[in-house]
Amino acid sequence: MDQDGAETIFSVSTSTDGDRATVVVSGEVDMSTADAMFEAATGAGFGGVVLDLRDVTFFDSAAIHALVRLAERYPGALEVIPSRQVHRVLDISGLASQPWLLQRG
């Protein structure tokens, strides 16, 4: 729930192809949902992850922390597809030049 008492919109789904997972996240990734995003991307046997954040509308410092943890867990095997909002937050935080961040098309 947000500060006004309204439900936070968030969903995450994971699909696999061999040892590679694709995690699709939508809605708000914040301190109440960042761990769910992280856990969805750290399933047993994942050798690499594509994190699709194109439908994310809000991304806070807890989400950034989860993303950095994923980059540490999957060195050279993480790809992040950002929404415009996520890209802006990562740009402001100094992470827009990371090799795992795919440029918005």
Protein Blocks (a to p, Z undefined) as FASTA:
>chain_A
ZZkopacddddddddehjaccdddehjddfklmmmmmmmmmcghiabdcddfklpcbdcf
klmmmmmmmmmmmgoiaccdddfklmmmmmmnopmmpfklccdZZ
